């Protein structure tokens, strides 16, 4: 499972995309609430994503905001990866 954030002009709601196996964008989740916005994952993975977002919300939101403003989130991503 991969969690992705893109620079998306015009997207007002901070969210992540989930890739699972060889399938891209199987689901998306609100960073702020952890609510699934669209797509589907099994309940086990759904709970994992919600839990991970809950534990990492501030950093993930910072990455979202940095990307949307055209910045590079490289430092933030490596900090987040170090905590895994």
Secondary structure, DSSP 8 states (H G I E B T S, - for coil): -EEE----TT--S-EEEEEETTEEEEEEEETTT--EEEE---HHHHHHHHHHHHHHHHHHHHHHHHHHTT---HHHHHHHHHT-
